[in-house]
Amino acid sequence: MKNRKRKRFVRITVSVVIICLLLFFLQRLMMPKYSVGTQDGAMIAEYYDDEPKHNLIIIGDSEMYENISPLVLWQNYGINTYIRGSAQQLIWQSYYILEDTLRHETPEVVIVNISSMQYSEPQKETYNRMTLEGLRWSTSKVKAIYASMTEEESFMEYVFPLLRYHSRWNDLSADDFRLMFHEEPVSLNGYMMQVGVKPAENIPDGIPLADYTFGDIDYEYLDKITALCKEHGVELVLMKGPSLYPYWYEEWDEQMKDYAAEHNVVYLNCVNKEEIGLDFSTDTFDGGLHLNVEGAEIYSDYLGEWLQDNIGISDLSSDSALSRAWKTKADAYEAKKSEKYKELSD
């Protein structure tokens, strides 16, 4: 009798383990692979593969991860940078990403992009997934999910993504099998390189708004970002990237200036800043929304000099381990640039 019970218990246990393993493998197969196709959801997870010795962390949306080259910041100023960016990253998501980052390291400076202050409610599930799925599980991720979900989303579909992606059968490709457990990196320290030129032409003026005041929830999370940086002794820089479109209203700019003065933080507005040296007839690949690699290198050189002159950020170029790592990254950067230009010319 005891032997039969023991054998039955073993059979049930083995069956459960096999089912769990099958579900796990199936889930890995069905989840989107950001190494191919739409790559804007890859950078959040890639952060964990880099050594946490960054003295500059940049947090925000595509105005950050397509406009700033960490290689230029390192080569010209010895600033070891990582961009924790994701598509249409909302201000509460930026806060929880900052929380997550400060669990791993304490940088000297954190730059937070404030263009997301214009959004006071969750936007799209697609963008939420690109930001949240790459975060490692922690209380920060749980809170970020609850803060970000649209009415149609379910928390359990983030815990078990198979519930959300089970219908991707028709979209599966060889890449889904090849990248099940290890996706190929798409960025250099969070920077997504773009090439080509599409000049900025006929940029429209902003449509007048009924109310220019940022929402209470936006200020609530901006206050949390400010308080968290002060708690950890991190210098906070609020920044508006040099994008010409969507329009950045003067009324929004004034609110950020007032906030920075009241809370003793730095605000840097880079829209139409002549001293940067950008030419939007040649330095943008999409008509003024984002910079191409040439524009990103110009902007990054300006930013590095500004950080040294105004913030006093450290020059880490004497760190031999970092120097060796950046030599490898520089080779990969130049190889990717050559590859992208070749693809553009083909």
HUVENDA-V662404 format. One line per field, one symbol per residue. psi: psi as a letter, one per 20 degrees, with the letter a starting at -180 (. if undefined). A space follows every 10 residues. Layout:
psi = ???
//
This chain:
psi = ghhggghggg gggggggggg gghghgghgh qqoihrcoii jhhghhhiiq pmkpippppa biigiiipoh gghghhikpo qpomqqplpr hhhhghhggg gihhrnrgqp pppjhiiipj rqfqhghggh ghhipqprhg gghhghhhpr hiqphhihgn hhhhjhjjgi iqrhhhghkg ioqpqiroki popqrrpoqo qlpqqqppqh pjpqqhhghg hhhggggggh hjkppppppp rkpipqpoqh hgghhhgggg ghjlrppooj pkohihjqoj ihjqikkigr qahgghhggh gggggghghh hkqqojiioh ghggghgghg ghghghgggh hghhh.
//
